[in-house]
Amino acid sequence: MNRRKDNLLAKRREVSPAHLIVSAAAAALVLLLAFAAYCTVRRTAARMSADFYYPFLKTVRGLEDSYADGALLMQNRKTLAAALVKLQKENFELASGRAVLQDLRTENEMLRQTLRLRRKHNFVPVFAEVLTRDPMSWNEQFVIDRGSDSGISEGDPVVTSALIRNMSIPTAVLIGRVKSVSRHTAVVSTLLSGDCRLGVTLAKSRASGILEGTEDAGTGFALLRYLPVKTHMEEGDMAFTNSFSGNNPPGIPVGEIVPWADGAAGREHDHVYLEARVHPFVRPDAVRFVAVYIREKS
């Protein structure tokens, strides 16, 4: 009897390699399914919570605007008159620039029809206001008060107005891309965030690379990588969006090259490509109003 029990115990202790592999695969599958379910639930919960808190956040923003308007009314007439003249001048400049762009768009469409070229996708702006910012990621992302109900989707480029050098009127500059969307809100990853990656082209050399944020957004610049080794660049060279990143309209100003600590504009990486530092034209923490470029529905 004792010998039979010993044989049974020995058989139980002997586990085949195939059984171990099957058990490990089953455990890994269960972990993957659990992780996928967690990610799905997390994204869904984030969208639901964003829509739930939207009315409260919008109310707070409205109260802030009311207090700002009240403070403006307390200014003297001379200050208000000067501010009005400045706004009228800016509105005139923007209206003039918009008229020129509309004429160019019409002329471009007529030329395409004449040459029988395939019509490219047009982009239309959806204007939004910054709703909230996370103190832990102040320079990396913010939430705007427009979402999928306004036609916004993940990956759409986000711009704001800025006055950059060599330009006499404010122009639209890229500030980031849409990271996630709910019905009424959208999370924007700025150019300094590691979540934001897009193709850009240097104005002078026409070399293209990938722009992405750094691990430390407090540095105030993003990294432009995968430039050809023989690319010639200088401090102040401007970078623009290109059409290599999917739904980006090309030609939007992004930033300008700033030198490394040794004074060089570009730095060779493993003798394979060059990388450079790009300083955005606008600080993310200074942005309040933005426009999201979405594809025009045909």
Order of alpha helices (4+ residues) and beta strands (2+ residues): alpha-alpha-alpha-beta-beta-beta-beta-beta-beta-beta-beta-beta-beta-beta-beta-beta
